[in-house]
Each structure stands twice: as C-alpha cells, then as structure tokens.
C-alpha cells in the first residue's frame, strides 16, 4: 500500500503556483490578513515569493 496517497478523509487543496492537489495536513501555508495560500513545497513557495518581488519592482 502506498502511504503517499491521501485517504478519502483528507481534505485536498491546490498549490497556488503549480496547482498540484495536496492534503491540507501537508500544505505549507502563507497567511495574510484576509486569505491563506498553500504551497506544495519550498520550490513553489520560492517561485511565488520571487514573482511577488518582481511585481513590486515594476
């Protein structure tokens, strides 16, 4: 049995960068005052963070 497959009881969310579905229990979150965004890992978080910096620079 593959333990990486989420059980039916797990709620899934999509990574805000690559849209991969991941269990809520495994999601990395960046909280703001009005919303929560989820990342499947540090690579996607870094990509999102760099996009935010580039938008602020322009």
Sine and cosine of phi, psi and omega as CSV:
sin_phi,cos_phi,sin_psi,cos_psi,sin_omega,cos_omega
0.00,0.00,0.73,-0.69,-0.02,-1.00
-1.00,0.08,0.89,-0.45,-0.03,-1.00
-0.98,0.21,-0.15,0.99,0.01,-1.00
-0.98,0.17,-0.21,0.98,0.01,-1.00
-0.99,0.11,0.82,-0.57,-0.02,-1.00
-0.92,0.38,0.58,-0.82,0.06,-1.00
-0.95,0.30,0.28,-0.96,-0.01,-1.00
-0.88,0.47,-0.39,0.92,-0.03,-1.00
-0.97,0.23,-0.35,0.94,-0.02,-1.00
-0.96,0.28,0.69,-0.72,0.13,-0.99
-0.99,0.12,0.62,-0.79,-0.01,-1.00
-0.95,-0.32,0.55,-0.84,0.13,-0.99
-0.77,-0.64,0.34,-0.94,0.05,-1.00
-0.99,-0.16,0.65,-0.76,0.12,-0.99
-0.88,0.47,0.70,-0.71,-0.04,-1.00
-0.96,0.30,-0.18,0.98,0.00,-1.00
-0.98,-0.22,-0.83,0.56,-0.11,-0.99
-0.96,-0.27,-0.09,1.00,0.06,-1.00
0.91,0.41,0.28,0.96,0.11,-0.99
-0.92,0.39,0.71,-0.70,0.05,-1.00
-0.98,0.18,0.76,-0.65,-0.03,-1.00
-0.70,-0.72,0.48,-0.88,0.06,-1.00
-0.91,0.42,0.60,-0.80,0.02,-1.00
-0.83,0.56,-0.60,0.80,-0.03,-1.00
-0.91,0.42,-0.35,0.94,-0.01,-1.00
-0.98,-0.21,-0.15,0.99,-0.10,-0.99
-0.97,0.25,0.67,-0.74,0.17,-0.98
-1.00,0.05,0.71,-0.71,-0.07,-1.00
-0.88,-0.47,0.57,-0.82,0.16,-0.99
-0.87,-0.48,0.93,-0.37,-0.09,-1.00
-1.00,-0.08,0.63,-0.78,0.12,-0.99
-0.83,-0.56,-0.10,-1.00,-0.09,-1.00
-0.95,0.31,-0.49,0.87,-0.09,-1.00
-0.85,-0.52,-0.03,1.00,-0.05,-1.00
-0.39,-0.92,0.24,-0.97,0.08,-1.00
-0.80,-0.60,0.71,-0.70,0.09,-1.00
-0.89,-0.46,0.51,-0.86,-0.09,-1.00
-0.88,-0.47,0.56,-0.83,0.04,-1.00
-0.78,-0.63,0.63,-0.77,-0.02,-1.00
-0.98,0.20,-0.26,0.97,0.02,-1.00
-0.07,-1.00,-0.01,-1.00,-0.05,-1.00
-0.92,0.39,-0.53,0.85,0.02,-1.00
-0.88,0.48,-0.72,0.69,0.00,-1.00
-0.93,0.37,-0.60,0.80,0.05,-1.00
-0.88,0.47,-0.71,0.70,0.01,-1.00
-0.89,0.46,-0.66,0.75,0.03,-1.00
-0.88,0.48,-0.70,0.71,0.03,-1.00
-0.89,0.45,-0.70,0.72,-0.02,-1.00
-0.89,0.46,-0.66,0.75,0.02,-1.00
-0.92,0.38,-0.58,0.81,0.07,-1.00
-0.89,0.45,-0.66,0.75,0.01,-1.00
-0.89,0.45,-0.67,0.75,0.03,-1.00
-0.90,0.44,-0.68,0.74,-0.01,-1.00
-0.90,0.44,-0.62,0.79,0.04,-1.00
-0.92,0.40,-0.59,0.81,0.02,-1.00
-0.94,0.34,-0.53,0.85,-0.03,-1.00
-0.95,0.31,-0.39,0.92,-0.07,-1.00
-1.00,-0.07,0.00,0.00,0.00,0.00
